[in-house]
C-alpha cells in the first residue's frame, strides 16, 4: 500500500454513543426512538444527508437546519443541562488506533483522514487528541466544497487521495494502492467505488455477508487485530 486513509467516528474516536445519546434526547420530545436500523443507515453519511434521512424516516416536525443546529449545540457546547461537559471534547480513542497511525507516520506512509463530520463537530472531537491528528498529512471534512457527493459515493476518498498525491509525487500506482479503514457499510461501499482496498471494523450488529467474500475487503473485530505486513506495509516493531 502506498497510502492509508482513515474514517474518524467510531474508527479512530469513540463518538457513536455520544451521537446516540444526543439524538435520543431530542427524539424523546416526539416519542420516537433512534434505533439501530436507522443509525446503521446513517453511519458514514454527511451531516445534512443523514439528518434528512432521520427526519423523513421518523417524521420529525423539524427542518434539517433546526435539527443540526440543536444537536450540534448539544454536542459541542457546555450550556445544556443534560450535558454537564462538552460531549465531543471528552471522546476517547478507539483501541489500536494510535498505534497504527503513529506506526505509519514513523515509516513515512502518506496518511489522511476522510470524515463526513462538519468542521465544527470534527474540531471538537479531536480536542483531546490534537497531537495524534497533527500527524495526518491531509484531513478532508464533510463540509469540504471539493466533496460533491457523500457516501456511498467515492468523492471523499478520492479527494483525500488526490490531496496526498500533491504532497507525495511518488504515489504513482493509483487508487488501487490505497487502503481505507472504515466502520460503516456506506464507507466500505464508498471506498470500493473509489477502487481502494478496505479494512472494515464493523459493529457486531452489522450484516457483513455483503462483503464477506470480497477480496478487496478485510474484516476485523478491532484495530488491534491489524497486521500491516498483510498489506505490504512495514511491520510493527
Residue pairs with C-beta under 8 A, 6 or more apart in sequence:
1 109
1 177
1 178
1 179
1 197
1 231
1 232
1 233
2 109
2 110
2 170
2 171
2 173
2 177
2 178
3 109
3 110
3 111
3 112
3 161
3 164
3 168
3 171
3 177
3 178
3 179
4 104
4 109
4 110
4 111
4 112
4 178
4 179
4 180
4 181
4 233
5 111
5 112
5 113
5 114
5 157
5 160
5 161
5 164
5 178
5 179
5 180
5 181
5 191
5 196
6 12
6 101
6 111
6 112
6 113
6 114
6 136
6 180
6 181
7 44
7 113
7 114
7 115
7 116
7 180
7 181
7 182
7 183
7 184
7 187
8 15
8 113
8 115
8 117
8 122
8 125
9 15
9 16
9 19
9 43
9 115
9 116
9 117
9 125
9 183
10 16
10 43
10 94
10 183
10 184
10 203
11 94
11 97
11 181
11 182
11 183
11 201
11 223
12 93
12 94
12 97
12 101
12 113
13 91
13 92
13 93
13 94
13 97
13 125
13 126
13 129
14 91
14 92
14 93
14 94
15 88
15 91
15 125
16 39
16 43
16 203
18 75
18 87
18 88
18 91
19 39
19 75
20 34
20 39
21 87
22 71
22 74
22 75
22 83
22 87
23 34
23 54
23 71
24 33
24 34
25 74
25 82
26 67
26 70
26 71
26 74
27 33
27 34
27 58
27 60
30 58
30 60
30 61
32 58
32 60
34 54
36 205
38 53
38 54
38 57
38 58
40 184
40 185
40 203
40 205
40 206
41 53
41 186
42 50
42 53
42 54
43 183
43 184
43 185
43 186
43 187
44 116
44 151
44 152
44 182
44 184
44 185
44 186
44 187
44 190
45 53
45 116
45 150
45 151
45 186
46 116
46 118
46 142
46 143
46 147
46 150
46 151
47 68
47 116
47 117
47 118
47 121
47 142
47 143
48 64
48 68
49 150
50 116
51 64
51 67
51 68
52 64
54 60
54 67
55 62
55 63
55 64
55 67
60 67
62 70
72 118
72 120
72 121
73 79
73 80
74 80
74 82
74 83
74 87
75 86
75 87
75 88
75 121
75 124
76 86
76 87
76 88
76 89
76 120
76 121
76 124
77 86
78 84
78 85
78 86
86 124
86 127
88 121
88 124
88 125
88 127
89 124
89 125
89 127
89 128
90 128
91 125
91 128
92 128
93 129
93 132
94 223
95 222
95 223
95 224
96 222
96 223
96 224
96 225
96 226
97 132
97 223
98 132
99 223
99 224
99 236
100 181
100 223
100 226
100 228
101 111
101 132
101 135
101 136
102 132
102 135
103 228
103 234
103 236
103 237
104 111
104 228
104 233
105 111
105 135
107 233
107 234
109 233
109 234
110 137
110 138
110 164
110 167
110 168
110 171
111 135
111 136
111 137
111 138
112 136
112 137
112 138
112 139
112 140
112 160
112 161
112 163
112 164
113 133
113 136
113 138
113 139
113 140
113 160
114 140
114 156
114 157
114 159
114 160
114 180
115 122
115 139
115 140
115 141
115 142
116 142
116 150
116 151
116 156
117 125
117 141
117 142
118 141
118 142
118 143
119 141
119 143
122 139
122 141
122 142
126 132
126 133
133 139
137 164
137 167
137 168
138 160
138 163
138 164
138 167
140 146
140 147
140 156
140 159
140 160
140 163
142 150
142 156
144 156
144 159
146 155
146 159
147 155
147 156
147 159
148 155
149 155
150 156
151 184
151 186
151 187
151 189
151 190
152 185
152 186
152 187
152 189
152 190
152 193
153 190
153 193
154 190
154 191
154 193
154 194
154 195
155 190
156 190
157 178
157 180
157 190
157 191
157 194
157 196
158 175
158 194
161 171
161 175
161 178
161 194
161 196
164 171
165 171
171 177
174 195
175 194
175 195
175 196
176 195
176 196
176 197
178 194
178 196
178 197
179 196
179 197
179 198
179 199
179 231
179 233
180 187
180 191
180 194
180 196
180 197
180 198
180 199
181 198
181 199
181 201
181 223
182 188
182 191
182 198
182 199
182 200
182 201
183 200
183 201
183 202
183 203
184 202
185 202
185 206
185 210
188 198
188 200
188 211
188 217
191 197
191 198
192 198
192 211
192 214
192 216
192 217
196 216
197 216
197 217
197 218
197 231
198 211
198 216
198 217
198 218
199 218
199 220
199 226
199 231
200 208
200 211
200 217
200 218
200 219
200 220
201 220
201 221
201 222
201 223
202 208
202 219
208 219
211 217
211 219
212 219
218 230
220 226
228 234
228 235
228 236
229 235
